[in-house]
Amino acid sequence: MVKNKKGISAIIGYVLLILLAVSLSGGVYAWLKAKIPKATEKCPEDVSLEIISLDVNEMRGNISMDLRNRGLFSINGISVRLREGLKSCQVRSIACANCTRFMTGQDQVMFIQKLGPQEIREVAVGYFIGTYGCDPTEVEIVPLRVVGEGTEAVVSICENAIFKEKLK
């Protein structure tokens, strides 16, 4: 009889070890699932912008341009990047009709009315000049799309549809 009790206690010990391992792995899985960011929505391949006219006023640090959506999907906003060679220039402001500021940076703007396919919108970009400014040689326009609705809406940055234009 004594030998049988020792065998049962060993089995109980193994069962407890297995339960402990399974519960720890479940806890690690739940923690990792909460910590790892969710996949972001990607832009469709047929998102495309072009600059159809461009006017640079170096004295005022202002660039006026007309953008055309030449893709198949509406665009909800843009991000503007100015470059002087390899150096990035700080965008002071972006203005356009039916636009609103977006996020924390000065380089992004959302359209109140979407920019539909083949539509044109005038956009003005201000940049810093003088001692702490720069003399931009290139402008990059990155389309932004909102995917989903309400609290599920996610802003998708269309890195695959960047449009670049030389200024000089």
C-alpha positions in Angstrom: 0.0 0.0 0.0 2.7 2.5 0.8 4.3 2.1 -2.6 1.0 2.9 -4.4 0.7 6.2 -2.5 4.1 7.3 -3.6 3.2 6.6 -7.2 0.0 8.6 -7.0 1.8 11.6 -5.4 4.3 11.6 -8.3 1.5 11.6 -10.9 -0.2 14.5 -9.0 3.2 16.4 -9.1 3.5 15.9 -12.9 -0.1 17.0 -13.5 0.5 20.1 -11.4 3.7 20.9 -13.3 1.9 20.5 -16.6 -1.0 22.8 -15.4 1.6 25.4 -14.3 3.4 25.3 -17.6 0.1 25.6 -19.6 -1.2 28.5 -17.4 2.2 30.3 -17.7 2.2 30.0 -21.5 -1.4 31.3 -21.6 -0.4 34.3 -19.5 2.6 35.0 -21.7 0.5 34.7 -24.9 -2.1 37.2 -23.5 0.6 39.6 -22.5 2.4 39.5 -25.9 -0.9 39.9 -27.7 -1.6 43.1 -25.8 2.0 44.5 -26.3 2.5 43.7 -30.0 1.0 46.4 -32.2 -1.8 45.4 -34.6 -1.2 45.4 -38.3 -1.8 48.7 -39.9 -4.1 49.1 -42.9 -2.3 49.5 -46.2 -3.1 51.8 -49.0 -4.4 50.3 -52.2 -1.9 50.2 -55.0 -4.0 52.6 -57.2 -3.5 55.7 -54.9 -1.6 58.4 -56.8 -1.1 62.2 -56.7 0.6 64.6 -59.0 1.6 68.2 -58.8 0.2 69.9 -61.9 1.4 73.5 -61.1 4.0 74.7 -58.7 5.0 78.2 -57.7 7.9 78.9 -55.2 8.2 82.2 -53.5 11.7 82.1 -51.9 11.4 85.6 -50.4 8.3 84.6 -48.3 9.1 80.9 -47.8 6.0 79.8 -49.5 5.2 77.1 -52.1 1.8 77.1 -53.9 0.8 74.0 -55.8 -2.2 72.4 -57.4 -2.5 68.7 -56.6 -4.5 66.2 -58.8 -5.6 62.9 -57.5 -4.8 60.7 -60.5 -5.6 57.4 -58.7 -8.8 55.4 -58.4 -9.4 56.1 -54.7 -10.3 59.2 -52.7 -7.6 60.7 -50.6 -8.4 62.1 -47.1 -5.2 64.2 -46.6 -1.6 64.7 -47.3 1.8 64.9 -45.6 4.3 67.3 -47.0 8.1 66.8 -46.7 10.6 69.4 -47.9 14.2 68.5 -48.6 17.4 70.4 -49.2 19.6 67.7 -50.6 19.6 65.0 -47.9 18.5 67.4 -45.2 14.9 67.7 -44.2 13.4 71.2 -43.9 10.8 72.0 -41.3 7.3 72.8 -42.6 5.9 75.9 -41.0 2.3 75.6 -42.2 0.0 74.0 -44.7 -3.1 75.7 -45.9 -5.9 74.8 -48.4 -9.6 75.2 -48.8 -11.6 72.7 -46.8 -8.6 71.5 -44.8 -7.9 70.9 -41.1 -4.8 70.3 -39.0 -4.0 66.7 -38.2 -1.9 64.9 -35.6 0.9 66.9 -33.9 3.1 67.9 -36.7 2.8 70.9 -39.0 3.5 68.8 -42.0 0.2 66.9 -42.2 -3.3 68.2 -43.2 -6.6 66.3 -43.6 -9.2 67.3 -46.2 -12.7 68.0 -44.8 -14.0 67.0 -48.2 -12.1 64.0 -49.7 -10.0 64.6 -52.8 -11.8 62.3 -55.3 -10.3 60.7 -58.4 -9.2 63.4 -61.0 -10.1 66.3 -58.6 -7.7 69.2 -58.1 -7.0 71.0 -54.9 -4.7 74.1 -54.3 -2.3 73.7 -51.4 0.0 76.3 -49.9 3.1 75.2 -47.9 5.1 77.6 -45.7 8.7 76.9 -44.6 11.2 78.7 -42.5 13.8 80.9 -44.2 16.8 82.7 -42.9 19.4 81.6 -40.4 17.4 78.6 -39.0 15.5 77.8 -42.2 16.5 76.1 -45.3 16.4 76.5 -49.1 14.3 73.4 -50.2 15.2 71.8 -53.5 12.6 69.1 -53.5 9.0 68.6 -52.2 7.5 65.2 -51.4 3.7 64.7 -51.1 2.5 61.6 -49.3 -1.2 60.7 -49.6 -3.2 59.8 -46.4 -6.3 57.6 -46.4 -8.7 56.9 -43.6 -9.7 53.2 -43.5 -12.7 52.2 -41.4 -15.3 54.3 -39.7 -16.0 55.7 -36.2 -13.7 54.4 -33.5 -12.4 51.8 -35.8 -11.0 54.4 -38.3 -7.3 54.2 -38.9 -5.1 56.7 -40.9 -3.1 54.9 -43.5 0.1 56.6 -44.7 0.6 55.7 -48.4 4.3 55.4 -48.5 4.0 53.5 -51.8 2.5 56.5 -53.5 5.0 59.3 -52.6 5.2 62.0 -55.3 8.4 64.0 -55.6 9.0 67.2 -57.5 12.3 69.1 -57.9 12.0 72.8 -57.1 15.1 74.0 -58.8 
